[in-house]
């Protein structure tokens, strides 16, 4: 996801850039965001994402969060899907791969949803 | 989606209630949110949602937003999916069904994502 795409989603990028809100969502931005929402469209993945973000240091490996009721290979599979969608980043350290939320991406998706709701509200007569 | 579920997602409910943030996402809340993200996991639906929210009065019927490159029956199908997921409400007036964002729902999903990102960031040493 590029900075311009993130800005199109109504999100602040870095400390210097104000949010830019676009009334109409472009086809390209819609494709990118739909792929991310698809990765979020699974209850186990949502719980894993929440667990990773809540873990000390804001990162976790499979060994830290394997208690969500599915097997460790399944946890690894879901974390990989979240990484491939650009929602998590990963770093291998020794035996384990550590995951953390990709900076700015969840906030940008959240800002798009909040902005969409706000636009609807602000137009109510 | 109940008020308690929305609050569990880290969202403000109404004017009186502060956001309540939970570190661990429950299985039930994850199921509810995953179904909503599934409805958002389609680029045409995202563009239609954006169009509905951007339309004058914050509502639109199929007749208003049928120019996203798919047939009118397909637009109707996608709007119905968004309504079934709880993201849009609908009201029939005469010939047409008018859609608008369901109050608080997109903002709640957005707050969950923003909060998840924030938790990850705040734990970085």
gemmi code that builds the backbone of each chain (N, CA, C; Angstrom):
import gemmi

chains = {
    "A": [
        ("UNK", (0.860, -1.199, 0.000), (0.000, 0.000, 0.000), (0.894, 1.246, 0.000)),
        ("UNK", (0.668, 2.133, -0.944), (1.508, 3.307, -1.044), (1.015, 4.412, -0.117)),
        ("UNK", (1.869, 5.409, 0.095), (1.459, 6.547, 0.910), (0.238, 7.229, 0.325)),
        ("UNK", (0.220, 7.349, -1.031), (-0.906, 8.045, -1.643), (-2.189, 7.246, -1.461)),
        ("UNK", (-2.061, 5.910, -1.502), (-3.241, 5.079, -1.269), (-3.732, 5.245, 0.154)),
        ("UNK", (-2.776, 5.250, 1.088), (-3.148, 5.409, 2.491), (-3.808, 6.762, 2.717)),
        ("UNK", (-3.255, 7.798, 2.038), (-3.877, 9.120, 2.193), (-5.269, 9.123, 1.595)),
        ("UNK", (-5.415, 8.395, 0.465), (-6.740, 8.322, -0.152), (-7.734, 7.661, 0.791)),
        ("UNK", (-7.211, 6.785, 1.674), (-8.082, 6.115, 2.635), (-8.414, 7.033, 3.810)),
        ("UNK", (-7.954, 8.265, 3.756), (-8.310, 9.225, 4.791), (-7.421, 9.144, 6.007)),
        ("UNK", (-6.228, 8.603, 5.842), (-5.385, 8.346, 7.003), (-4.200, 9.297, 7.065)),
        ("UNK", (-3.786, 9.636, 8.288), (-2.557, 10.400, 8.418), (-1.360, 9.512, 8.139)),
        ("UNK", (-0.395, 9.989, 7.349), (0.822, 9.234, 7.074), (1.973, 9.963, 7.750)),
        ("UNK", (2.590, 9.295, 8.696), (3.690, 9.904, 9.405), (3.197, 11.065, 10.254)),
        ("UNK", (4.128, 11.858, 10.747), (3.751, 12.943, 11.649), (3.449, 14.220, 10.882)),
        ("UNK", (3.932, 14.304, 9.627), (3.906, 15.584, 8.933), (2.661, 15.803, 8.082)),
        ("UNK", (1.972, 14.690, 7.754), (0.939, 14.805, 6.721), (-0.451, 14.801, 7.318)),
        ("UNK", (-1.248, 15.808, 7.009), (-2.625, 15.804, 7.497), (-3.443, 14.763, 6.740)),
        ("UNK", (-4.540, 14.278, 7.322), (-5.373, 13.339, 6.591), (-5.996, 13.983, 5.368)),
        ("UNK", (-6.013, 13.263, 4.283), (-6.663, 13.737, 3.073), (-7.872, 12.842, 2.826)),
        ("UNK", (-9.017, 13.442, 2.692), (-10.236, 12.664, 2.537), (-10.739, 12.791, 1.108)),
        ("UNK", (-10.999, 11.673, 0.486), (-11.569, 11.712, -0.854), (-12.996, 11.213, -0.783)),
        ("UNK", (-13.875, 11.893, -1.496), (-15.285, 11.511, -1.464), (-15.495, 10.186, -2.182)),
        ("UNK", (-14.849, 10.029, -3.337), (-15.045, 8.805, -4.108), (-13.815, 7.923, -3.998)),
        ("UNK", (-14.043, 6.670, -3.695), (-12.957, 5.702, -3.562), (-12.591, 5.200, -4.958)),
        ("UNK", (-11.301, 5.277, -5.299), (-10.893, 4.830, -6.633), (-10.928, 3.307, -6.715)),
        ("UNK", (-10.978, 2.802, -7.958), (-10.989, 1.342, -8.144), (-9.751, 0.697, -7.548)),
        ("UNK", (-8.598, 1.367, -7.758), (-7.330, 0.802, -7.289), (-7.284, 0.729, -5.750)),
        ("UNK", (-7.683, 1.828, -5.107), (-7.683, 1.834, -3.643), (-8.683, 0.820, -3.096)),
        ("UNK", (-9.820, 0.691, -3.778), (-10.831, -0.275, -3.340), (-10.285, -1.699, -3.421)),
        ("UNK", (-9.526, -1.997, -4.475), (-8.924, -3.335, -4.625), (-7.961, -3.617, -3.467)),
        ("UNK", (-7.113, -2.631, -3.175), (-6.101, -2.810, -2.121), (-6.773, -3.009, -0.762)),
        ("UNK", (-7.751, -2.157, -0.472), (-8.417, -2.257, 0.835), (-9.254, -3.526, 0.946)),
        ("UNK", (-9.901, -3.937, -0.153), (-10.713, -5.159, -0.114), (-9.848, -6.375, 0.222)),
        ("UNK", (-8.626, -6.408, -0.319), (-7.724, -7.529, -0.024), (-7.363, -7.548, 1.465)),
        ("UNK", (-7.208, -6.365, 2.054), (-6.895, -6.309, 3.491), (-8.103, -6.725, 4.330)),
        ("UNK", (-9.284, -6.248, 3.930), (-10.486, -6.657, 4.673), (-10.722, -8.160, 4.541)),
        ("UNK", (-10.339, -8.732, 3.394), (-10.484, -10.181, 3.216), (-9.617, -10.925, 4.239)),
        ("UNK", (-8.424, -10.407, 4.468), (-7.540, -11.034, 5.461), (-8.115, -10.916, 6.873)),
        ("UNK", (-8.912, -9.855, 7.097), (-9.520, -9.644, 8.420), (-10.835, -10.407, 8.578)),
        ("UNK", (-11.312, -11.016, 7.487), (-12.641, -11.634, 7.492), (-12.605, -13.055, 8.033)),
        ("UNK", (-11.867, -13.264, 9.080), (-11.762, -14.590, 9.699), (-11.602, -14.394, 11.203)),
        ("UNK", (-12.480, -14.998, 12.007), (-12.436, -14.733, 13.455), (-11.121, -15.150, 14.114)),
        ("UNK", (-10.527, -16.237, 13.640), (-9.244, -16.651, 14.244), (-8.159, -15.630, 13.904)),
        ("UNK", (-8.150, -15.161, 12.666), (-7.135, -14.153, 12.285), (-7.326, -12.869, 13.089)),
        ("UNK", (-8.580, -12.462, 13.310), (-8.825, -11.250, 14.098), (-8.303, -11.411, 15.520)),
        ("UNK", (-8.550, -12.592, 16.101), (-8.087, -12.807, 17.481), (-6.563, -12.863, 17.534)),
        ("UNK", (-5.944, -13.446, 16.509), (-4.478, -13.487, 16.466), (-3.897, -12.083, 16.315)),
        ("UNK", (-4.506, -11.289, 15.449), (-4.048, -9.910, 15.251), (-4.127, -9.131, 16.561)),
        ("UNK", (-5.253, -9.293, 17.250), (-5.439, -8.622, 18.531), (-4.407, -9.099, 19.551)),
        ("UNK", (-4.125, -10.402, 19.540), (-3.135, -10.961, 20.472), (-1.731, -10.441, 20.176)),
        ("UNK", (-1.376, -10.382, 18.897), (-0.040, -9.876, 18.533), (0.117, -8.441, 19.033)),
        ("UNK", (-0.901, -7.608, 18.760), (-0.813, -6.188, 19.134), (-0.779, -5.998, 20.650)),
        ("UNK", (-1.456, -6.909, 21.373), (-1.535, -6.781, 22.835), (-0.314, -7.360, 23.539)),
        ("UNK", (0.505, -8.099, 22.809), (1.629, -8.794, 23.433), (2.720, -7.789, 23.830)),
        ("UNK", (3.458, -8.071, 24.929), (4.554, -7.178, 25.315), (5.486, -6.888, 24.141)),
        ("UNK", (5.884, -5.639, 24.024), (6.721, -5.140, 22.926), (5.967, -5.027, 21.594)),
        ("UNK", (4.653, -5.299, 21.610), (3.853, -5.171, 20.389), (4.219, -6.170, 19.315)),
        ("UNK", (4.849, -7.264, 19.718), (5.187, -8.303, 18.745), (5.054, -9.671, 19.407)),
        ("UNK", (4.877, -10.683, 18.582), (4.721, -12.031, 19.115), (5.133, -13.044, 18.066)),
        ("UNK", (5.561, -14.200, 18.538), (5.811, -15.319, 17.623), (4.730, -16.359, 17.838)),
        ("UNK", (4.692, -17.360, 16.993), (3.685, -18.417, 17.121), (3.722, -19.014, 18.521)),
        ("UNK", (4.926, -19.135, 19.061), (5.083, -19.750, 20.382), (4.373, -18.956, 21.480)),
        ("UNK", (4.169, -17.647, 21.241), (3.544, -16.784, 22.258), (2.021, -16.844, 22.244)),
        ("UNK", (1.438, -17.135, 21.089), (-0.003, -16.916, 20.923), (-0.719, -18.143, 20.352)),
        ("UNK", (-0.207, -19.330, 20.674), (-0.753, -20.555, 20.071), (-1.965, -21.088, 20.834)),
        ("UNK", (-2.541, -20.273, 21.733), (-3.647, -20.773, 22.568), (-5.006, -20.201, 22.156)),
        ("UNK", (-5.259, -20.143, 20.860), (-6.565, -19.636, 20.411), (-7.454, -20.776, 19.902)),
        ("UNK", (-7.099, -22.004, 20.243), (-7.978, -23.128, 19.933), (-7.737, -23.780, 18.583)),
        ("UNK", (-6.647, -23.400, 17.915), (-6.297, -24.064, 16.651), (-4.839, -24.520, 16.749)),
        ("UNK", (-4.437, -25.409, 15.848), (-3.087, -25.970, 15.922), (-2.033, -24.911, 15.589)),
        ("UNK", (-0.807, -25.163, 15.998), (0.283, -24.205, 15.731), (0.510, -24.007, 14.230)),
        ("UNK", (0.457, -25.072, 13.401), (0.571, -24.830, 11.947), (-0.545, -23.926, 11.414)),
        ("UNK", (-1.744, -24.058, 11.988), (-2.857, -23.209, 11.559), (-2.607, -21.755, 11.975)),
        ("UNK", (-2.081, -21.569, 13.193), (-1.717, -20.215, 13.630), (-0.692, -19.623, 12.661)),
        ("UNK", (0.326, -20.421, 12.326), (1.362, -19.946, 11.388), (0.748, -19.572, 10.046)),
        ("UNK", (-0.176, -20.390, 9.568), (-0.843, -20.131, 8.289), (-1.587, -18.800, 8.338)),
        ("UNK", (-2.329, -18.564, 9.419), (-3.106, -17.322, 9.526), (-2.188, -16.096, 9.649)),
        ("UNK", (-1.115, -16.230, 10.417), (-0.173, -15.104, 10.557), (0.456, -14.779, 9.204)),
        ("UNK", (0.750, -15.831, 8.433), (1.321, -15.623, 7.094), (0.327, -14.867, 6.201)),
        ("UNK", (-0.948, -15.235, 6.287), (-1.983, -14.554, 5.498), (-2.059, -13.067, 5.873)),
        ("UNK", (-1.988, -12.786, 7.168), (-2.033, -11.386, 7.630), (-0.799, -10.623, 7.148)),
        ("UNK", (0.348, -11.317, 7.118), (1.577, -10.685, 6.633), (1.485, -10.434, 5.133)),
        ("UNK", (1.012, -11.429, 4.392), (0.896, -11.286, 2.935), (-0.060, -10.147, 2.560)),
        ("UNK", (-1.062, -9.914, 3.418), (-2.021, -8.833, 3.154), (-1.459, -7.466, 3.544)),
        ("UNK", (-0.268, -7.456, 4.156), (0.345, -6.190, 4.534), (-0.082, -5.677, 5.895)),
        ("UNK", (-0.787, -6.510, 6.672), (-1.278, -6.061, 7.984), (-0.270, -6.320, 9.094)),
        ("UNK", (0.584, -7.320, 8.909), (1.652, -7.615, 9.876), (2.991, -7.567, 9.147)),
        ("UNK", (4.022, -7.231, 9.886), (5.376, -7.429, 9.374), (5.988, -8.583, 10.165)),
        ("UNK", (7.043, -9.186, 9.624), (7.659, -10.302, 10.332), (9.175, -10.196, 10.277)),
        ("UNK", (9.791, -10.792, 11.288), (11.257, -10.809, 11.359), (11.684, -12.127, 11.986)),
        ("UNK", (12.569, -12.850, 11.308), (13.064, -14.097, 11.879), (14.209, -13.788, 12.838)),
        ("UNK", (14.110, -14.340, 14.066), (15.204, -14.227, 15.041), (15.425, -15.605, 15.635)),
        ("UNK", (16.513, -16.252, 15.189), (16.787, -17.603, 15.650), (15.742, -18.559, 15.111)),
        ("UNK", (15.139, -19.336, 16.009), (14.182, -20.370, 15.595), (12.846, -19.776, 15.155)),
        ("UNK", (12.472, -18.622, 15.724), (11.108, -18.130, 15.586), (11.002, -16.921, 14.666)),
        ("UNK", (9.813, -16.788, 14.062), (9.468, -15.585, 13.306), (8.587, -14.715, 14.204)),
        ("UNK", (8.961, -13.465, 14.371), (8.199, -12.543, 15.220), (7.356, -11.608, 14.343)),
        ("UNK", (6.107, -11.437, 14.745), (5.159, -10.614, 13.984), (4.771, -9.376, 14.791)),
        ("UNK", (4.558, -8.268, 14.067), (4.001, -7.068, 14.706), (3.120, -6.346, 13.685)),
        ("UNK", (2.157, -5.512, 14.146), (1.321, -4.781, 13.199), (2.164, -3.902, 12.280)),
        ("UNK", (1.881, -3.930, 10.979), (2.597, -3.072, 10.025), (2.248, -1.612, 10.344)),
        ("UNK", (3.269, -0.760, 10.516), (3.001, 0.618, 10.970), (2.018, 1.361, 10.060)),
        ("UNK", (0.973, 1.886, 10.646), (0.054, 2.779, 9.940), (-1.062, 2.114, 9.161)),
        ("UNK", (-0.955, 0.807, 8.916), (-1.913, 0.175, 7.997), (-3.284, -0.026, 8.654)),
        ("UNK", (-3.309, -0.621, 9.855), (-4.593, -0.810, 10.529), (-5.245, 0.539, 10.819)),
        ("UNK", (-4.436, 1.510, 11.225), (-4.973, 2.847, 11.508), (-5.587, 3.456, 10.248)),
        ("UNK", (-4.959, 3.223, 9.094), (-5.474, 3.771, 7.837), (-6.804, 3.134, 7.450)),
        ("UNK", (-6.882, 1.811, 7.586), (-8.151, 1.136, 7.305), (-9.234, 1.632, 8.264)),
        ("UNK", (-8.843, 1.771, 9.531), (-9.793, 2.268, 10.533), (-10.258, 3.678, 10.212)),
        ("UNK", (-9.325, 4.516, 9.743), (-9.672, 5.896, 9.399), (-10.624, 5.939, 8.202)),
        ("UNK", (-10.429, 5.031, 7.246), (-11.344, 4.976, 6.101), (-12.764, 4.674, 6.582)),
        ("UNK", (-12.900, 3.686, 7.476), (-14.235, 3.316, 7.959), (-14.855, 4.450, 8.772)),
        ("UNK", (-14.065, 5.042, 9.655), (-14.578, 6.136, 10.484), (-14.979, 7.319, 9.611)),
        ("UNK", (-14.166, 7.595, 8.595), (-14.454, 8.720, 7.690), (-15.715, 8.450, 6.866)),
        ("UNK", (-15.885, 7.207, 6.426), (-17.085, 6.856, 5.647), (-18.334, 7.067, 6.492)),
        ("UNK", (-18.272, 6.621, 7.745), (-19.417, 6.831, 8.646), (-19.675, 8.324, 8.850)),
        ("UNK", (-18.601, 9.073, 9.054), (-18.729, 10.505, 9.349), (-19.361, 11.246, 8.172)),
        ("UNK", (-18.940, 10.866, 6.961), (-19.508, 11.532, 5.781), (-21.005, 11.293, 5.711)),
        ("UNK", (-21.422, 10.048, 6.006), (-22.852, 9.741, 6.010), (-23.596, 10.569, 7.038)),
        ("UNK", (-23.005, 10.677, 8.240), (-23.652, 11.433, 9.324), (-23.762, 12.908, 8.994)),
        ("UNK", (-22.678, 13.462, 8.439), (-22.632, 14.906, 8.241), (-23.622, 15.358, 7.178)),
        ("UNK", (-24.077, 14.399, 6.372), (-25.016, 14.762, 5.309), (-26.472, 14.610, 5.744)),
        ("UNK", (-26.682, 14.078, 6.964), (-28.067, 13.943, 7.420), (-28.645, 15.338, 7.640)),
        ("UNK", (-29.806, 15.633, 7.087), (-30.332, 16.995, 7.166), (-30.749, 17.355, 8.599)),
    ],
    "B": [
        ("UNK", (-25.284, -6.423, 16.043), (-24.146, -6.127, 16.951), (-24.684, -5.395, 18.180)),
        ("UNK", (-24.389, -5.907, 19.354), (-24.906, -5.300, 20.568), (-24.008, -4.160, 21.017)),
        ("UNK", (-24.553, -3.338, 21.946), (-23.745, -2.253, 22.496), (-22.494, -2.791, 23.167)),
        ("UNK", (-22.652, -3.926, 23.883), (-21.476, -4.452, 24.592), (-20.430, -4.951, 23.605)),
        ("UNK", (-20.906, -5.519, 22.479), (-19.956, -5.959, 21.460), (-19.235, -4.767, 20.872)),
        ("UNK", (-20.007, -3.698, 20.594), (-19.399, -2.506, 20.026), (-18.396, -1.909, 20.998)),
        ("UNK", (-18.769, -1.913, 22.292), (-17.819, -1.374, 23.264), (-16.576, -2.241, 23.340)),
        ("UNK", (-16.779, -3.572, 23.231), (-15.627, -4.480, 23.256), (-14.692, -4.193, 22.089)),
        ("UNK", (-15.255, -3.674, 21.003), (-14.438, -3.337, 19.839), (-13.712, -2.017, 20.028)),
        ("UNK", (-13.842, -1.423, 21.217), (-13.102, -0.194, 21.499), (-13.793, 1.052, 20.990)),
        ("UNK", (-15.105, 0.974, 20.788), (-15.815, 2.080, 20.153), (-16.673, 2.837, 21.149)),
        ("UNK", (-16.810, 4.152, 20.917), (-17.749, 4.906, 21.730), (-19.176, 4.602, 21.293)),
        ("UNK", (-20.063, 4.352, 22.244), (-21.469, 4.104, 21.931), (-22.263, 5.303, 22.430)),
        ("UNK", (-22.916, 5.995, 21.533), (-23.689, 7.160, 21.924), (-22.768, 8.268, 22.388)),
        ("UNK", (-23.377, 9.300, 22.983), (-22.581, 10.460, 23.389), (-22.036, 10.293, 24.795)),
        ("UNK", (-22.654, 9.370, 25.576), (-22.372, 9.347, 27.008), (-21.256, 8.392, 27.374)),
        ("UNK", (-20.961, 7.448, 26.461), (-20.111, 6.333, 26.880), (-18.687, 6.481, 26.349)),
        ("UNK", (-17.716, 6.445, 27.238), (-16.328, 6.491, 26.766), (-15.961, 5.174, 26.100)),
        ("UNK", (-14.941, 5.167, 25.230), (-14.525, 3.903, 24.645), (-13.984, 2.955, 25.704)),
        ("UNK", (-14.345, 1.703, 25.587), (-13.811, 0.683, 26.488), (-12.936, -0.233, 25.648)),
        ("UNK", (-11.723, -0.394, 26.062), (-10.776, -1.170, 25.260), (-10.496, -2.492, 25.968)),
        ("UNK", (-10.624, -3.575, 25.258), (-10.290, -4.877, 25.832), (-9.052, -5.400, 25.128)),
        ("UNK", (-8.144, -5.957, 25.928), (-6.895, -6.447, 25.354), (-7.151, -7.675, 24.488)),
        ("UNK", (-8.005, -8.572, 24.974), (-8.237, -9.810, 24.233), (-9.616, -9.770, 23.595)),
        ("UNK", (-9.674, -10.094, 22.321), (-10.929, -10.114, 21.577), (-11.617, -11.450, 21.851)),
        ("UNK", (-12.879, -11.412, 22.276), (-13.584, -12.663, 22.560), (-13.935, -13.378, 21.257)),
        ("UNK", (-14.190, -14.687, 21.376), (-14.563, -15.464, 20.188), (-15.822, -14.912, 19.549)),
        ("UNK", (-16.805, -14.523, 20.382), (-18.087, -14.036, 19.868), (-17.906, -12.716, 19.101)),
        ("UNK", (-17.160, -11.791, 19.707), (-16.931, -10.508, 19.031), (-16.143, -10.706, 17.734)),
        ("UNK", (-15.187, -11.643, 17.772), (-14.386, -11.910, 16.571), (-15.277, -12.439, 15.448)),
        ("UNK", (-16.234, -13.303, 15.788), (-17.161, -13.855, 14.782), (-17.984, -12.720, 14.149)),
        ("UNK", (-18.498, -11.845, 14.989), (-19.354, -10.747, 14.506), (-18.554, -9.815, 13.600)),
        ("UNK", (-17.363, -9.447, 14.059), (-16.557, -8.504, 13.258), (-16.052, -9.155, 11.973)),
        ("UNK", (-15.685, -10.432, 12.041), (-15.196, -11.112, 10.830), (-16.276, -11.116, 9.747)),
        ("UNK", (-17.540, -11.312, 10.148), (-18.637, -11.304, 9.168), (-18.760, -9.923, 8.514)),
        ("UNK", (-18.536, -8.880, 9.305), (-18.593, -7.519, 8.738), (-17.416, -7.258, 7.798)),
        ("UNK", (-16.230, -7.681, 8.213), (-15.059, -7.504, 7.342), (-15.225, -8.315, 6.054)),
        ("UNK", (-15.901, -9.469, 6.147), (-16.147, -10.273, 4.947), (-17.000, -9.476, 3.956)),
        ("UNK", (-17.997, -8.770, 4.478), (-18.838, -7.943, 3.598), (-18.038, -6.798, 2.969)),
        ("UNK", (-16.994, -6.353, 3.667), (-16.154, -5.252, 3.149), (-15.053, -5.768, 2.208)),
        ("UNK", (-14.906, -7.091, 2.113), (-13.787, -7.666, 1.364), (-14.086, -7.780, -0.128)),
        ("UNK", (-14.709, -6.772, -0.666), (-15.032, -6.763, -2.096), (-14.917, -5.321, -2.600)),
        ("UNK", (-14.096, -5.092, -3.635), (-13.862, -3.707, -4.069), (-15.119, -2.983, -4.535)),
        ("UNK", (-16.036, -3.695, -5.176), (-17.276, -3.030, -5.623), (-18.118, -2.630, -4.409)),
        ("UNK", (-18.189, -3.514, -3.426), (-18.963, -3.175, -2.225), (-18.346, -1.988, -1.493)),
        ("UNK", (-17.020, -1.937, -1.425), (-16.357, -0.797, -0.770), (-16.690, 0.500, -1.489)),
        ("UNK", (-16.659, 0.464, -2.819), (-16.958, 1.684, -3.582), (-18.422, 2.084, -3.412)),
        ("UNK", (-19.307, 1.096, -3.369), (-20.724, 1.409, -3.167), (-20.962, 1.998, -1.779)),
        ("UNK", (-20.310, 1.416, -0.780), (-20.436, 1.935, 0.588), (-19.980, 3.387, 0.650)),
        ("UNK", (-18.842, 3.645, 0.021), (-18.302, 5.006, -0.022), (-19.259, 5.953, -0.746)),
        ("UNK", (-19.852, 5.453, -1.828), (-20.797, 6.277, -2.609), (-22.066, 6.591, -1.808)),
        ("UNK", (-22.573, 5.583, -1.106), (-23.781, 5.807, -0.292), (-23.505, 6.880, 0.757)),
        ("UNK", (-22.377, 6.743, 1.463), (-22.058, 7.693, 2.542), (-21.812, 9.095, 1.992)),
        ("UNK", (-21.284, 9.186, 0.765), (-20.952, 10.494, 0.182), (-22.165, 11.163, -0.464)),
        ("UNK", (-23.238, 10.416, -0.631), (-24.394, 10.948, -1.357), (-25.129, 11.986, -0.499)),
        ("UNK", (-25.743, 12.989, -1.131), (-26.513, 13.977, -0.374), (-27.507, 13.300, 0.573)),
        ("UNK", (-27.606, 13.826, 1.778), (-28.448, 13.280, 2.853), (-27.888, 11.984, 3.443)),
        ("UNK", (-26.687, 11.562, 3.007), (-26.080, 10.353, 3.564), (-26.835, 9.086, 3.226)),
        ("UNK", (-27.643, 9.126, 2.193), (-28.366, 7.918, 1.783), (-28.473, 7.895, 0.264)),
        ("UNK", (-28.677, 6.694, -0.269), (-28.774, 6.556, -1.722), (-29.569, 5.307, -2.064)),
        ("UNK", (-30.203, 5.349, -3.231), (-30.859, 4.146, -3.743), (-30.042, 3.631, -4.920)),
        ("UNK", (-30.371, 2.449, -5.398), (-29.646, 1.859, -6.525), (-29.614, 2.843, -7.697)),
        ("UNK", (-30.715, 3.564, -7.876), (-30.817, 4.497, -9.003), (-29.774, 5.611, -8.918)),
        ("UNK", (-29.312, 5.925, -7.689), (-28.350, 7.021, -7.503), (-26.910, 6.601, -7.779)),
        ("UNK", (-26.599, 5.329, -7.586), (-25.185, 4.919, -7.533), (-24.877, 3.740, -8.445)),
        ("UNK", (-25.607, 3.655, -9.551), (-25.464, 2.486, -10.429), (-24.318, 2.632, -11.426)),
        ("UNK", (-23.443, 3.621, -11.222), (-22.381, 3.878, -12.204), (-21.007, 3.424, -11.724)),
        ("UNK", (-20.944, 2.249, -11.113), (-19.640, 1.749, -10.659), (-19.141, 0.612, -11.558)),
        ("UNK", (-19.741, 0.474, -12.742), (-19.222, -0.478, -13.717), (-19.802, -1.868, -13.624)),
        ("UNK", (-20.847, -2.045, -12.821), (-21.538, -3.332, -12.769), (-23.033, -3.086, -12.994)),
        ("UNK", (-23.770, -4.149, -13.282), (-25.196, -3.996, -13.593), (-25.992, -3.587, -12.351)),
        ("UNK", (-27.178, -3.031, -12.599), (-28.022, -2.604, -11.472), (-28.409, -3.782, -10.567)),
        ("UNK", (-28.737, -4.953, -11.115), (-29.009, -6.096, -10.226), (-27.795, -6.460, -9.356)),
        ("UNK", (-26.591, -6.316, -9.932), (-25.381, -6.600, -9.144), (-25.204, -5.561, -8.036)),
        ("UNK", (-25.486, -4.295, -8.353), (-25.440, -3.256, -7.316), (-26.420, -3.608, -6.199)),
        ("UNK", (-27.640, -3.982, -6.572), (-28.658, -4.349, -5.574), (-28.179, -5.519, -4.716)),
        ("UNK", (-27.560, -6.501, -5.360), (-27.045, -7.673, -4.638), (-26.001, -7.248, -3.599)),
        ("UNK", (-25.072, -6.383, -4.021), (-24.014, -5.959, -3.096), (-24.572, -5.106, -1.958)),
        ("UNK", (-25.518, -4.231, -2.260), (-26.126, -3.412, -1.202), (-26.862, -4.298, -0.193)),
        ("UNK", (-27.497, -5.352, -0.710), (-28.196, -6.290, 0.183), (-27.199, -7.003, 1.100)),
        ("UNK", (-26.041, -7.383, 0.540), (-25.006, -8.044, 1.353), (-24.514, -7.105, 2.467)),
        ("UNK", (-24.329, -5.823, 2.121), (-23.879, -4.853, 3.127), (-24.944, -4.656, 4.205)),
        ("UNK", (-26.213, -4.690, 3.776), (-27.309, -4.550, 4.748), (-27.383, -5.790, 5.648)),
        ("UNK", (-27.274, -6.964, 5.050), (-27.341, -8.208, 5.831), (-26.199, -8.290, 6.846)),
        ("UNK", (-25.068, -7.687, 6.501), (-23.918, -7.696, 7.421), (-24.071, -6.644, 8.518)),
        ("UNK", (-25.105, -5.815, 8.432), (-25.335, -4.802, 9.460), (-24.613, -3.498, 9.201)),
        ("UNK", (-24.023, -3.336, 8.009), (-23.242, -2.126, 7.719), (-24.115, -1.014, 7.133)),
        ("UNK", (-25.194, -1.390, 6.479), (-26.147, -0.410, 5.944), (-27.527, -0.707, 6.518)),
        ("UNK", (-28.329, 0.352, 6.625), (-29.755, 0.147, 6.890), (-30.505, 0.493, 5.612)),
        ("UNK", (-31.719, 0.026, 5.489), (-32.482, 0.319, 4.277), (-33.915, 0.693, 4.620)),
        ("UNK", (-34.513, 1.471, 3.734), (-35.909, 1.881, 3.915), (-36.541, 1.981, 2.527)),
        ("UNK", (-37.660, 1.294, 2.352), (-38.355, 1.391, 1.062), (-39.233, 2.634, 1.051)),
        ("UNK", (-39.082, 3.452, -0.007), (-39.973, 4.611, -0.185), (-40.419, 4.604, -1.642)),
        ("UNK", (-41.674, 4.226, -1.842), (-42.191, 4.131, -3.208), (-41.522, 2.997, -3.936)),
        ("UNK", (-40.996, 3.305, -5.113), (-40.406, 2.267, -5.966), (-39.048, 1.809, -5.445)),
        ("UNK", (-38.329, 2.708, -4.750), (-36.921, 2.461, -4.457), (-36.654, 2.143, -2.995)),
        ("UNK", (-35.575, 1.386, -2.790), (-35.068, 1.148, -1.434), (-33.875, 2.075, -1.223)),
        ("UNK", (-33.909, 2.855, -0.146), (-32.822, 3.791, 0.151), (-31.921, 3.210, 1.243)),
        ("UNK", (-30.624, 3.333, 1.022), (-29.625, 2.787, 1.945), (-28.833, 3.907, 2.593)),
        ("UNK", (-28.460, 3.705, 3.867), (-27.536, 4.617, 4.547), (-26.661, 3.819, 5.510)),
        ("UNK", (-25.484, 4.340, 5.883), (-24.630, 3.608, 6.829), (-25.356, 3.377, 8.155)),
        ("UNK", (-25.306, 2.167, 8.685), (-25.920, 1.864, 9.985), (-25.190, 2.670, 11.056)),
        ("UNK", (-25.918, 3.425, 11.880), (-25.250, 4.332, 12.822), (-24.273, 3.614, 13.752)),
        ("UNK", (-23.050, 4.098, 13.791), (-22.057, 3.622, 14.751), (-21.267, 2.390, 14.346)),
        ("UNK", (-21.721, 1.663, 13.349), (-21.101, 0.357, 13.074), (-19.738, 0.506, 12.390)),
        ("UNK", (-19.684, 1.309, 11.310), (-18.393, 1.508, 10.631), (-17.394, 2.170, 11.589)),
        ("UNK", (-17.884, 3.136, 12.366), (-16.994, 3.809, 13.324), (-16.444, 2.821, 14.342)),
        ("UNK", (-17.281, 1.858, 14.756), (-16.840, 0.869, 15.740), (-15.778, -0.060, 15.166)),
        ("UNK", (-16.009, -0.513, 13.939), (-14.998, -1.355, 13.289), (-13.698, -0.576, 13.120)),
        ("UNK", (-13.839, 0.681, 12.712), (-12.664, 1.537, 12.544), (-11.918, 1.727, 13.852)),
        ("UNK", (-12.688, 1.901, 14.936), (-12.063, 2.096, 16.252), (-11.322, 0.840, 16.687)),
        ("UNK", (-11.883, -0.329, 16.377), (-11.194, -1.579, 16.716), (-9.829, -1.642, 16.025)),
        ("UNK", (-9.803, -1.304, 14.729), (-8.542, -1.368, 13.970), (-7.544, -0.337, 14.497)),
        ("UNK", (-8.027, 0.886, 14.717), (-7.132, 1.944, 15.217), (-6.589, 1.577, 16.591)),
        ("UNK", (-7.468, 1.001, 17.434), (-7.047, 0.621, 18.782), (-6.031, -0.513, 18.737)),
        ("UNK", (-6.243, -1.469, 17.836), (-5.300, -2.592, 17.714), (-3.926, -2.074, 17.321)),
        ("UNK", (-3.903, -1.161, 16.356), (-2.618, -0.567, 15.945), (-1.970, 0.171, 17.118)),
        ("UNK", (-2.793, 0.935, 17.838), (-2.264, 1.762, 18.934), (-1.659, 0.891, 20.038)),
        ("UNK", (-2.335, -0.226, 20.330), (-1.807, -1.117, 21.366), (-0.443, -1.649, 20.972)),
        ("UNK", (-0.299, -2.018, 19.680), (0.991, -2.496, 19.197), (2.062, -1.437, 19.336)),
        ("UNK", (1.708, -0.202, 18.953), (2.688, 0.893, 19.014), (3.105, 1.201, 20.442)),
        ("UNK", (2.113, 1.219, 21.360), (2.396, 1.660, 22.721), (3.280, 0.680, 23.456)),
        ("UNK", (3.369, -0.541, 22.917), (4.180, -1.546, 23.595), (5.608, -1.583, 23.060)),
        ("UNK", (5.884, -0.796, 22.012), (7.244, -0.790, 21.484), (8.158, -0.151, 22.529)),
        ("UNK", (9.267, -0.819, 22.894), (10.114, -0.293, 23.971), (10.814, 1.011, 23.577)),
    ],
}
model = gemmi.Model(1)
for chain_id, residues in chains.items():
    chain = gemmi.Chain(chain_id)
    for i, (resn, *xyz) in enumerate(residues, 1):
        res = gemmi.Residue()
        res.name, res.seqid = resn, gemmi.SeqId(i, " ")
        for name, pos in zip(("N", "CA", "C"), xyz):
            atom = gemmi.Atom()
            atom.name, atom.element = name, gemmi.Element(name[0])
            atom.pos, atom.b_iso = gemmi.Position(*pos), 0.0
            res.add_atom(atom)
        chain.add_residue(res)
    model.add_chain(chain)
structure = gemmi.Structure()
structure.add_model(model)
structure.setup_entities()
